[in-house]
Amino acid sequence: MAVPKRKTSVSKRNKRRSHHKISNLNIVEDKKSGEYRLSHHVDLKSGFYNGKKILDI
């Protein structure tokens, strides 16, 4: 059975975990309504996407 010979140091452990961070959400302010929404998503309050009416609300 494979068992580590030495304890992994805090520095080594943290270097390995450096890529495990959570990325930020790409939130933008809507130009017409001023509401915040995810980019490349339909604004559910107004129904617009890329300046065109997509949903009838």
Buried (B, 14 or more C-beta within 10 A) or exposed (E): EEEEEEEEEEEEEEEEEEEEEEEEEEEEEEEEEEEEBEEEEBBEEBEBBEEEEEEEE
